[in-house]
Amino acid sequence: MPNKHRLQTTDPEIAEFLEKELARQEQGLEMIPSENYVSKAVLEALGSILTNKYSEGYPGRRYYGGNQFIDQIENLAISRAQKLFGAEHINVQPYSGSPANLAVYTALLKVGDKIMGMDLACGGHLTHGYKVSASGKFFTSVSYYVNEKGLLDYDAILEAAKKEKPRLIIAGASAYPRLIDFAKFAEIAKEVGAYFMADIAHIAGLIIGGVHPSPLPHADVVTTTTHKTLRGPRGAIIMSKIEDPLDPGGKKNLAQKIDSAVFPGLQGGPHNHQTAAIAVALKEAGTSEFKNYAKQIVKNAKTLAETLLEEGLELVTGGTDNHLMLIDLTNLGIGGKQAETALDLAGITVNKNVIPFDQRKPMDPSGIRLGTPALTARGMKEKEMKIIGHLISQVLKNINNEDIIRQTKKAVEELTAMFPIYKKMIHSNFPLLID
Ligand code: DSN
């Protein structure tokens, strides 16, 4: 790791944890679908002296001096995002996805206005109106649901929207394994006179790779985190139209409303080291290697899903079209918590997850969620997905068998040793991660 020796001298305790976490990331199979491995170039920008600078405001209009280089960094990040996604206006300052979503709500809505998002258990996100989040506390929130097959039903969503008349409709998910029809959502929002926001945090990289339809130009606002399939640092971007469809000719246009909601509405100084690292990730995402990477994520997910189905496991919606899948554990007679723990012991990291209409509690739900972005970043392909599908099935079917868990861990270590991440790579198809 860069500066390891300085960190080791100054703070050996933190250095040791960092070494251990590095070993965990190298030796395990990271299958949480919202996680990934960034390149060394991204790490370098993130761990840089840019963290020293205050820059409240926006390029060319800062409240502090000395921002001539920070302005250029932020402008580069903006123009790269604009080129990749084709948005009219970009804000790269949100600290992460949750504050980005809150910024959109405070920009467009008054406290108490109604928002409509996907139900959490159906695959939605906390910040799409769940009751314990600010989005559900400060705004009136209603949900739409998936059907009995686990799929979005656009006719039912239209009916719900007509009945509820929300001011904002949110499309986007954290645990939905199928494609989202953003054009249909835009039609629904238009029909009921609502703003339409798409949260593409999970699928931003897939959109760049052309393996998921883009919500641009259908949505009024699009938010994304930068650290999931986009393979950048933790952070977020808000993209929007310039004109406000529900307030044409208003005192501020839509873009201005978003910018002032981020700063000074919710945040202080932008994290310039994060902005620089986002710019680097966006440059990487503009390469043909990245597009191949995104395509391979989906090929890998489909192969993994087919393998799990062949092993007799049940998947919500029966498979996947994107980077993730949900295993319904009900028929195995085990819960998500037990499955997550057993797989963790075997060196396979997944997360327990509620499934649509779950009868169990969120802390021990009926499902686990898993995905392929991080495995694909280390160069794994269909052949490895078949092996991994078999290993997962073996653990889930022998959840209390310590020998099987030990053998699986050994197999995982042998496999991951062939696909090193930050050490010299021998099998990489994605040279952005190599020394
Ligand atoms: N925590 C993220 C996820 O895992 O999907 C969403 O914020």
Boltz pocket constraint, residues with backbone or C-beta under 6 A from the ligand:
constraints:
  - pocket:
      binder: B
      contacts: [[A, 34], [A, 97], [A, 125], [A, 174]]
      max_distance: 6.0
